[in-house]
Amino acid sequence: MKVYLSASFLVPLIHSDKKETLKNLLLTSIDSNTRFFTSAYSIHLVFTTLGIVSAEKKKMILRNLEDLCDQIFPISMDEIRSELLLTDGLGLEQVSALNEGMDEFYHYGKDELVVHPLLKIRNFFRETN
């Protein structure tokens, strides 16, 4: 299974009280041949959300994300155009996940996301479509 890790999932994985729960979930998933992916845009959102972080810590976070993910996708102009033209308002992360053929999109938050029928959103507060 191919899973896209969104910024809203990666930030708590990096620094929250739920870190151990999320880490254990990922390790269990890896054992069942799940492959993880993210995008350069999601990583940018992570660092923006984290705020001021030392250069050493940024390098460590980036190294860990590179180790966790099979691939980090670049964002193309086609994806940006698709996001701008879609009336659903999926967001650039979901557009990237759809474009790259992901099976699931890991999200962590209480807010409800607009969902595309071809992408299963897994919310770690509750399941959604």
Buried (B, 14 or more C-beta within 10 A) or exposed (E): EBBBBBBBBBBBBBEEEEEEEBEEBBEEBEEEEBBBBBBEBBBEBBBEEBEEBEEEEEEEBBEEBEEBBEEBBEBEEEBBEBBEEBEEEBBBBBBBBBBBEBBBBBBBBEEEBEBBEEBBBBBBEEEEE
